[in-house]
Amino acid sequence: MHTRVCVLAYTCARAPLVCARAVAEFKVRNGAAFETLIRERQRDNPNFAFLFDTSSPAHAYYLQKVQLAQQAQAVQQQASLAQVA
């Protein structure tokens, strides 16, 4: 998981909305514990401020991307189950 955090830190330094989207996708793939880990390790990193500032547009964007990624994951899981059946 350390490698994933490093990749995110690099991505987030480049573009906050790209960072929000990447964290959302990683959270859905790896579970809520991944977001907790990012929050702990990146608390003082301004590139991850969207996780803490719930009034920011980037936070709203992040939540939207989490929801969309969860929906996409559910569709994929249903498609996989349909193929097995």
C-alpha positions as CSV (number, residue, x, y, z in Angstrom):
1,M,0.0,0.0,0.0
2,H,3.0,2.3,0.5
3,T,3.6,2.4,-3.2
4,R,0.0,3.5,-3.8
5,V,0.4,6.4,-1.3
6,C,3.6,7.5,-3.1
7,V,1.9,7.5,-6.5
8,L,-1.0,9.5,-5.1
9,A,1.4,12.1,-3.4
10,Y,3.1,12.6,-6.8
11,T,-0.2,12.9,-8.6
12,C,-1.7,15.3,-6.1
13,A,1.2,17.7,-6.3
14,R,0.4,18.1,-10.0
15,A,-3.4,18.7,-10.0
16,P,-5.9,18.8,-7.0
17,L,-8.9,17.5,-9.0
18,V,-6.8,14.7,-10.5
19,C,-5.8,13.9,-7.0
20,A,-9.4,13.9,-5.7
21,R,-10.4,11.5,-8.6
22,A,-7.4,9.2,-7.9
23,V,-8.0,9.0,-4.2
24,A,-11.7,8.3,-4.8
25,E,-10.8,5.4,-7.2
26,F,-8.2,4.0,-4.8
27,K,-10.7,4.2,-1.9
28,V,-13.4,2.3,-3.8
29,R,-10.9,-0.4,-4.9
30,N,-9.0,-0.7,-1.6
31,G,-11.7,0.1,1.0
32,A,-12.4,2.9,3.4
33,A,-9.2,2.0,5.4
34,F,-7.2,3.4,2.4
35,E,-8.8,6.8,2.9
36,T,-8.1,6.6,6.6
37,L,-4.5,5.9,5.9
38,I,-4.2,8.8,3.4
39,R,-5.9,11.1,5.9
40,E,-3.4,10.1,8.6
41,R,-0.3,10.3,6.4
42,Q,-1.2,13.4,4.4
43,R,-2.8,15.5,7.1
44,D,-0.4,18.4,6.7
45,N,-0.1,18.1,2.9
46,P,-2.1,20.9,1.3
47,N,-2.5,18.8,-1.8
48,F,-4.9,16.6,0.2
49,A,-6.8,19.5,1.8
50,F,-10.0,18.4,0.0
51,L,-10.3,15.4,2.4
52,F,-10.5,17.8,5.4
53,D,-12.2,20.9,4.0
54,T,-15.7,19.7,3.5
55,S,-16.8,23.1,2.3
56,S,-14.4,23.1,-0.7
57,P,-15.5,22.4,-4.2
58,A,-12.8,19.8,-4.5
59,H,-14.4,17.9,-1.6
60,A,-17.7,17.9,-3.3
61,Y,-16.0,16.7,-6.5
62,Y,-14.2,13.9,-4.5
63,L,-17.5,12.7,-3.0
64,Q,-19.1,12.7,-6.4
65,K,-16.2,10.6,-7.8
66,V,-16.4,8.2,-4.9
67,Q,-20.1,7.7,-5.6
68,L,-19.5,7.2,-9.4
69,A,-16.7,4.7,-8.8
70,Q,-18.9,2.7,-6.3
71,Q,-21.7,2.6,-8.9
72,A,-19.3,1.5,-11.6
73,Q,-17.9,-1.2,-9.3
74,A,-21.4,-2.5,-8.5
75,V,-22.2,-2.7,-12.3
76,Q,-19.0,-4.7,-12.9
77,Q,-19.7,-7.0,-10.0
78,Q,-23.2,-7.6,-11.3
79,A,-21.9,-8.3,-14.8
80,S,-19.4,-10.8,-13.4
81,L,-22.1,-12.6,-11.5
82,A,-24.3,-12.7,-14.6
83,Q,-21.4,-14.3,-16.6
84,V,-21.0,-17.0,-13.9
85,A,-24.7,-17.8,-13.8
